[in-house]
Amino acid sequence: MIEPIVVIKAFDKFKVGTVMDVTNSGSVKLYQVKTEDGRVYDDVKVNDFKSLVYIHKSITNSFLKNKK
């Protein structure tokens, strides 16, 4: 399960965002993420390093640990 607050990498920049929606596409979950700057990214996968936009799970976990 992914946290409601995530860190995404979008076009070589890290951004903090909120998961707005989750859809299942076969065996893959696709997320809709709204970042702090108001942009909405659709069909975002977790750790899809080949993609231009993806949720970076390890950085998200570190970010959330440091926020506590």
N, C-alpha and C positions, 0 to 999 in steps of 0.2 A: 504494500500500500504506500502510495506517495503522499507526502505531507501537503497540506493546503498551501503552504508557503514554500516556494522552490527557487533555486538559482538556475537560470537558463544561460546558455551561451548562444548569443544571437549575432551572427556575422562577426565573430572574433571579439565580442564584448560580453562581459558577464553582466546580467541584470537580475534583480530580485523581482519575483512576480507571485501572483496568486492563481491557483488552479480554479478556473471557472466552470469547467465541464470535462467529463471523461467519457470516451466512447470506446467500445470494443470493436476492433477490426480484425476478425479472425483470432489469432493468438496474441495480437499486439494491442496494447492500450494506447489510445491517442488522446492527448490532453489539449485543452484550450487554456492558454495562460495569458493573463493580463499583467503587464509589467508596471513598475512604478511610474514610468513616463506616459502611461495611458495606452500604449500599443497593445494590441491583441494578436497573439500568434495562435494559429489553428494547426491541428494535426502534429503536435509536438510529441516526440518519443523520448524515452529515457535512455541516456547514454548511447545515442545514435551518432557516434563521433564522425560519421561521414556526412551527416546532414549539416546545413548551415545554421539551423536552430534546433537545439535539443536541451532537455533537462539534464544537468550535470549532477548525478546523484551524490557522489562523494563530497562535492563542494556544498551541496544543499545540506547534507548531514553535518558538516563542519560549521556551516553558517548557523544552523539551528542550535547546535551545541553551545556556541559562543553567545547566542542571544539569551540563554537561560540565566 
